[in-house]
Amino acid sequence: MSRNLLISLIITTYNRPDALAVVLHSLSAQTLPASEVLVADDGSGEDTARVVQAAAGNLSLRHVWQDDDGFRAGRARNLAVSQSSGDYLVFIDGDCVLRPNFLRCHADLAEAGQFVAGNRVLLSERFTAEVLAKALDLPAFSLADWWRHARAGDINRFLPLLELPGQAWRKRQPARWQGARTCNLAVWRRDFEAVNGFDEAFSGWGHEDADLAVRLLRSGVRRKDGRFGTAVLHLWHKENDRSHLPENERRLAEILAGTRVRAGQGLSGHRPA
């Protein structure tokens, strides 16, 4: 990976300004900063705009907002990408706090013809409330700190926080789409454009990320494992409305049964900034 890699970090959010503030704060601790940060906002209110504005003084930050018309995370991400300029796109959610080496590790794993599927460590409801109330500096936590929190039940797993060397073992499941989530996903812009980005026909929660992974694989892009290096700290939240899940499952089944590579309603519908 070239240290000249231009990374566009895309952060998806919707009406959770307290969590977003913690995530944006974690960017200041990155050992390799993003070239630009875009908040892909799915229709949040003014509280979120104020959080973004407050953070903008320390970051190359752009607030990309769309009307609130239901869960349209795929469209929000496409819109943000259309206004970005990086060679490499890293997607996270607005409740996923970054550890200091997150972007450096993603940059080190960047390889032509590969997308990187990272993972997450879930914080408990109680610990999340404490983090938000006390503005705890999660990026400053040591492994010993995390071990204590794991023993206290504040996080669901400790081992993913370890960093393991090597590249070959990360390519053992090059055709696996399962488990690729946009709370931690990196892809080259050229590969994202080749499949026309996220399919905006997926509305409501569920499977727009799986659909993207399937089409990337079908286009010839292989999967690389980002575990043990890129894990994000996922703040607790209530379960999303899943009323659209059966329809999204049907759409995904159609994709898996077919041969389509490009999203029918995707990135090409947005003009570059």
Secondary structure, 3 states (H helix, E strand, C coil): CCCCCCEEEEEEECCCHHHHHHHHHHHHHCCCCCCEEEEEECCCCHHHHHHHHHHCCCCCEEEEECCCCCCCHHHHHHHHHHCCCCCEEEEEECCEECCCCHHHHHHHHCCCCEEEECCEEEECHHHHHHHHHHCCCHHHCCHHHHHHHHHCCCECCCHHHCCCCCCHHHHCCCCCCCCCCCCEEEEEHHHHHHCCCCCCCCCCCCCHHHHHHHHHHHCCCEEEECCCCCCEEECCCCCCCCCCHHHHHHHHHHHHHCCCCCCCCCHHHCCCC
